[in-house]
Amino acid sequence: MVARAKKVQARFYETAVGTKPVRDWILSLAVEDRKRIGRDIQKVEFGWPIGMPYCRSLSQGLWEVRSNLSDGAIGRMIFFFRAGEMVLLHGFVKKTQKMPKQDFLWRCVE
């Protein structure tokens, strides 16, 4: 068996007080949804560059990992690259076709 190496390493954005919002959001989901999200993040880590349907550019250096969750829900994790790492900034369950403006305006990243 051939061992594959990650092309990029994912890590969670950490706030100044030490919380990791995306990690906390993922842990709040059902076990099966957490597994699906983990697999989709791994697809990006091992397959970068990767496109649709797993990953898509949002513009200005932001990207999204796309996950199909249970009960037809759609999960999104927003990330950018810094120092060769995939930094997961924001996670949410998408409820409409258009991304809500407040989900596009996160706190400034360090």
Backbone torsions as a table, in degrees:
resi	resn	phi	psi	omega
1	MET	NA	137.4	-179.1
2	VAL	-91.7	126.8	177.4
3	ALA	-80.3	130.0	177.8
4	ARG	-100.5	142.0	177.6
5	ALA	-101.7	149.1	175.7
6	LYS	-68.0	137.5	176.6
7	LYS	-84.0	-31.4	173.8
8	VAL	-137.6	150.6	178.5
9	GLN	-104.1	127.3	176.2
10	ALA	-86.3	142.8	171.9
11	ARG	-146.1	155.8	-179.3
12	PHE	-85.9	136.9	171.6
13	TYR	-61.3	136.0	179.3
14	GLU	-117.7	128.6	-179.9
15	THR	-72.5	171.8	179.9
16	ALA	-61.2	-26.4	179.9
17	VAL	-95.1	5.1	173.2
18	GLY	93.7	3.8	177.0
19	THR	-82.3	154.6	178.5
20	LYS	-123.3	91.8	-172.4
21	PRO	-56.3	-41.3	-178.5
22	VAL	-69.0	-42.2	177.6
23	ARG	-60.2	-45.4	179.2
24	ASP	-62.2	-40.9	178.7
25	TRP	-63.5	-45.6	179.8
26	ILE	-60.8	-43.6	-179.4
27	LEU	-65.9	-19.4	178.5
28	SER	-80.9	-10.3	-177.0
29	LEU	-87.0	166.6	175.8
30	ALA	-63.4	153.5	-176.7
31	VAL	-55.0	-46.2	-178.7
32	GLU	-62.7	-39.1	177.8
33	ASP	-67.4	-38.1	176.5
34	ARG	-60.7	-41.6	178.9
35	LYS	-64.0	-43.3	179.9
36	ARG	-61.9	-44.7	179.7
37	ILE	-63.4	-43.6	178.2
38	GLY	-58.8	-43.6	178.5
39	ARG	-64.1	-39.8	-179.0
40	ASP	-68.6	-37.3	175.4
41	ILE	-64.5	-41.5	177.8
42	GLN	-61.9	-36.7	177.9
43	LYS	-58.3	-39.4	178.3
44	VAL	-70.9	-44.7	-179.3
45	GLU	-58.0	-44.5	-176.1
46	PHE	-87.9	-23.2	-173.3
47	GLY	-109.3	5.6	-175.5
48	TRP	-60.6	136.2	-1.9
49	PRO	-77.2	140.0	-177.4
50	ILE	-136.0	145.0	-177.7
51	GLY	-115.7	-151.5	-179.0
52	MET	-62.8	146.0	8.8
53	PRO	-93.1	5.4	-174.4
54	TYR	-89.3	-30.6	-171.1
55	CYS	-147.3	146.1	-179.5
56	ARG	-150.0	143.6	176.1
57	SER	-76.6	138.3	177.2
58	LEU	-104.8	-11.8	-178.9
59	SER	104.1	163.3	178.1
60	GLN	52.2	35.1	176.5
61	GLY	83.4	2.4	178.7
62	LEU	-97.3	144.2	179.4
63	TRP	-132.1	162.4	174.3
64	GLU	-128.7	140.8	168.3
65	VAL	-94.6	131.5	-175.4
66	ARG	-108.0	129.8	-179.4
67	SER	-132.2	133.8	172.6
68	ASN	-90.8	116.1	-176.2
69	LEU	-98.8	179.6	-179.5
70	SER	-66.0	160.7	178.8
71	ASP	56.8	26.8	176.9
72	GLY	77.4	5.5	179.2
73	ALA	-71.4	157.1	-179.2
74	ILE	-123.5	121.8	179.1
75	GLY	-101.8	146.4	177.3
76	ARG	-134.6	137.6	172.5
77	MET	-122.0	122.1	-179.0
78	ILE	-92.9	136.0	-179.6
79	PHE	-145.4	166.4	171.9
80	PHE	-141.2	171.4	179.0
81	PHE	-105.0	134.9	174.0
82	ARG	-142.7	125.1	178.7
83	ALA	53.2	40.6	177.1
84	GLY	77.2	6.1	178.8
85	GLU	-109.8	150.2	175.0
86	MET	-90.4	109.8	-176.9
87	VAL	-100.3	114.6	-178.6
88	LEU	-81.6	114.0	-173.3
89	LEU	-95.0	-40.3	-167.5
90	HIS	-152.4	139.5	176.3
91	GLY	-132.6	143.4	-179.9
92	PHE	-160.0	163.6	173.4
93	VAL	-97.8	122.2	-177.3
94	LYS	-78.1	131.7	-177.5
95	LYS	-115.7	-13.2	178.9
96	THR	-134.1	170.6	178.5
97	GLN	-69.8	-35.0	-178.9
98	LYS	-96.5	139.3	179.4
99	MET	-72.7	126.9	178.8
100	PRO	-59.8	143.6	-176.9
101	LYS	-58.3	-40.0	-178.3
102	GLN	-64.6	-25.2	177.3
103	ASP	-79.2	-8.1	179.2
104	PHE	-101.3	-9.6	-174.9
105	LEU	-115.2	73.0	-179.9
106	TRP	-80.0	169.9	172.4
107	ARG	-60.5	150.3	-178.4
108	CYS	-59.9	134.3	178.9
109	VAL	-83.0	139.1	-178.7
110	GLU	-44.1	NA	NA
